[in-house]
Amino acid sequence: MSTLWNLRFLGVGSAQAVELGSASAALERDGTPLLMIDCGQEALSAYVERYGAMPMAVFVTHAHLDHVAGFERLYYQSLFDPARCGKVRIYCAAALVPILQARLADYPSPLAEGGANFWDAFQLVPVSRGFWHAGLWFDVFGVRHHAPGTAFGIALRGAFLWTGDTRPIPEAVALHADAGETIAHDCALQGNPSHTGLDDLLREYDEATRSRMIIYHYARAEDAVVLRAAGLKVAEAGETWALGPPWSGMQACARAWGHA
Ligand SMILES: [Zn+2]
């Protein structure tokens, strides 16, 4: 039987839309989570409720709290579990490391009794063009969210591209998702300097590209009705979407490094 690949939306809301969950997903292989994308509070709760365990691998798109606030809980849960301590892989762009340090790890003495550093619980893996995980190559690329160089998307060739919070990024989508990949894209009814609005999405992407998109990061449940009326597919929290089979790791890695 062939392997089944799914993207599970753990949350689909904007920073204010707590009832829709914090924007996050898990890549599943035959129903088993391989990689969590972002770790907001609600997202971590949704992950644990769904899978009955904390994640062993997280990719961080950027350091807004609705994407990283779950890390404190993940820290305590991992530090005191010998099977997890120091083995929970945190993948993030190298440019994001100083910001993560400031947001997560710089609190004086993470344990009141001392004796432990924040990163002791994790295996932090700074990345540039992408990274290897579970035998797969994941592309990482800059997106347009707040200050330049502070937010990143992720793509698994053949399977999916996840924009993270962003304005439209047609050039990155064309580069990293030109082989029929599912595209999970930030979009709300109204755009702003950090996020995509419906008019932005319709202007910046052609119909064929939009037909591969699943919209997330919207503000209210009723907004999904309007987005669907515009011909878009819209994710709801907890849903899975079937993905195409990922490229082999070497094939995808060679492409990322410009050798294919
Ligand atoms: Zn953000």
Boltz pocket constraint, residues with backbone or C-beta under 6 A from the ligand:
constraints:
  - pocket:
      binder: B
      contacts: [[A, 62], [A, 64], [A, 145], [A, 165]]
      max_distance: 6.0
